[in-house]
């Protein structure tokens, strides 16, 4: 399979959020082309130190190596009756062939969560399984990957000849439904699914993501594949130790009036252990999903809130049937 199908873009010209330079404009046009033609691209020059990514992965791997009883201390109520959380937390590998840990904004306190009373804004007591140093590493990574994702979204806003600062209307820290997830694929004895299209064994089913962007770190074992929308063929996303993988989601498809389509992807069945760390960049739960946000001269502040949009999207994922 061709490696060249997934473009690689150096986004260093955007990192300081100066979208007015000639280099920034060229980079934004490359992002536009990648989103329209492929729906996936890899980014270098993203400003996140590889050592930080490595430390974050080490925190994830250490967690998944804990005894099952320890990991379930962070499980939602479905897998731990003692817990009140329904959305955030750990899910075991008997759910869908992989283990996962979903972490929301680490700045959300227990008091804030109880006061806001929203089904997706939950405080997860990470100290049940992580020491202070590990929590600090997770905090730093969440902050940096959130900031990076917002830069990518601002570049899309700039494409539409609007002020990039309006991103704050869609994304408000503490209200955002963004999720930092650790996916851990154990030694799977059998595939989760056999592709109906080409009979390939899969470790993660064919799907599209819900949000604006997903920004992913995959380890060198790879396995992620992207479907060409036109010929329906599948292409590998090659491992690049300097790169993060970005793909478009359903929310961006909606806001862009279908210009940036959410793209099918899947993970091949791999009999060896594998870790991936996706960050799902999701708007604030009360953001009004109106296509005028990216299109037209004035934003019409009406329409369904993002919480309802996400709720509908998550129903197709087994691990979110909680």
Steps between C-alpha positions, in 0.01 A plus 500: 500500500620848414638711781460818297120491527517660847660845463747633756482872580746708700279738698777692680388822327166478685619417850520862618144554374613755246291412196589807295843402365556358154635175645195468724269548201681228305474263798130569545438425131684167543274417795196589291614274216572210738162536672306517173684224313593254775356600837829395662845654517809486718647810661860577587629821656204481739695624802443202730829348610538129412630444855167633633308262274721212615437585868125516434507157336698362793230625737237323287691174475565498873128540565401212272752276674320547832283217637145505366358589841720812514406618151130459575531756778471750213224317313160652430205364694433233236822318596528616860170535688670707772576787262267781396677596177321381185720635221863548601733226614627150424328232294622137491605307188203264508287791375644533152835322486705786643539678830454872523530794734301816424617816675322833474644842576718450806415853617144385577470473878251291693324818614478643147367172365225475762400865453478485121300176507573388143515133403836537325678740740631258759785522746715188490702439815824396329685479832331161553741356241763763423764677707544877493781489243288294259203735543728798429615329178138440395409860585783638290420277204129587511583872506743475209291272279194718565694812401630327187151384401364851544775631271390254232138609542599867481668427168168365370324814623762710321430306179145627524625860528385537859684610814674192647425628849134400461616147584450601865124507435509131410769386743500605862729317741300326774199485267678317221410134444850431368638163604852371544479126445745217542420198282679184607482200271597188696608171345170456320417133448248580229400801286230737617355500151559357154458773240195437285667689218835320466488224768797650689527420874457812714601597852274807489187530290455729199368836620515879479566732795249738655683826562687773315843339482661192649873540569662162548829352605539141381795285601739344249287185469254708297192328366288808430345507152305766313243443227519689172151645458504460122642154429425359852851356528682497834837666565739466792582800717876453536673547834701820523664564837500876436137519390150499641208374292201730444159410362174683450180413689125526458473836678742663255317335210177656624642847566678506163180397316660174391820652362718320757346156519554262792700209363472127560794344680577174678779314682638170375501200731840475664586208727758704692429772756445849363428845642347802330419839652226690317380842608142567395463877459134563584318834541339624820190303594277809455648620168220558249567286195414749227672492160516880495790471748741432214285627214347841437562838655314454828476206740141405579510386859234233473471131417556178697768514767811290449415273792201362307707467182762296687244288683351387170843430353622288793211253484675297230803427723466197727731640764273804543182300552508575871 
